[in-house]
Amino acid sequence: MSLEASPEAPAGASSAETPAGVLDDWGDGAKVRRAWATRGLPAGLVALLAVGLAGTALYIGATAKIDRAPRWSRDLLERAQTHVWRDDWTIAAGLIAAVLGLWLIVLAVTPGRRNLLRLRSPGDAMTVYMTRRTAASFLRHTALASSGVLDARVRMGRRKAVLRVDYHFRDPDELHDELLERLEERAMALTLARVPRVDLRLQPVSGR
């Protein structure tokens, strides 16, 4: 679980000033914003690349103006002007650049930090998160507390928690109803901003 200062609303702001879709909710399906990552490494790499390319271009342009360009820069300019950009290396470099550019765009428009689930906020200036692993652990221990349950595996998502439960010596319908009720109560007690829907799947250990 983590605490972060929320950039979405200043301290002392009223609920009427909070943007639509950002209000904390107990699970009625309202939109809940995810935690955004800082993206420090990609941003640093892009900045270094941009500075390197801009510095090289500025150096070549400045030296060419005073007729003191080094031989390698003259060769580079000549090759850029006369080369036919159709060979395999050029195509491969273009594809790599396109993939990297698409990757950077995806990083820019997605929040990242998929392992965090937002909790109901205790205040306008604070945002609280729980890890998916922690939430899954709560649900798993709830399932294991029921008689007849041997093991439980949980895949925790933002909207749905899928539980696969191994059991024996229990009526499946009775166990399903009992477990589903307990798991839904536990999911509600987690105080997540969006209460996940519980998808319960039972598997008898005998294989019948």
QUIVEN-V848937 format. One record per pair of residues at least 4 apart in sequence whose ideal C-beta (glycine too) atoms are under 6 Angstrom apart, sorted by the first residue. I is the first residue (numbers start at 1). J is the second residue. Records with the same first field share a line. If there is no record, write none. Layout:
BEGIN
I->J / J
END
This chain:
BEGIN
1->130
2->129
3->128
4->127
6->125 / 126 / 127
8->22
9->13 / 18 / 124
11->125
13->17 / 124
18->22 / 23
21->31
22->33
24->120 / 121 / 193
25->30 / 193
27->194 / 195
32->118 / 193 / 194
34->111
35->113 / 116 / 129
36->111
37->112 / 113
39->43 / 107
42->107
50->54
51->55
60->73
63->68 / 69
64->69
69->73 / 74
79->83
85->90
106->110
115->131 / 132
116->129
117->130 / 132 / 135 / 192
118->129 / 193
119->128 / 130 / 191 / 192
120->191 / 193
121->127
122->126
130->134 / 135
132->156
135->156 / 190
136->154 / 156
138->186
139->154 / 161 / 183 / 186
140->152 / 154
142->182 / 183 / 186
143->149 / 152 / 163 / 165 / 179
144->149 / 152
146->179
148->167 / 169 / 170 / 175
149->165 / 167
150->166 / 205
151->166
152->163 / 165
153->164
154->163
155->162
156->161
159->196
160->196 / 197 / 199
161->196 / 198
162->199
163->200
164->201
165->202
166->203 / 205
167->175 / 202
168->205
170->175
172->176 / 202
175->179
176->180 / 202
179->183 / 200
180->200
183->198
184->198
187->195 / 196 / 198
188->195
204->208
END
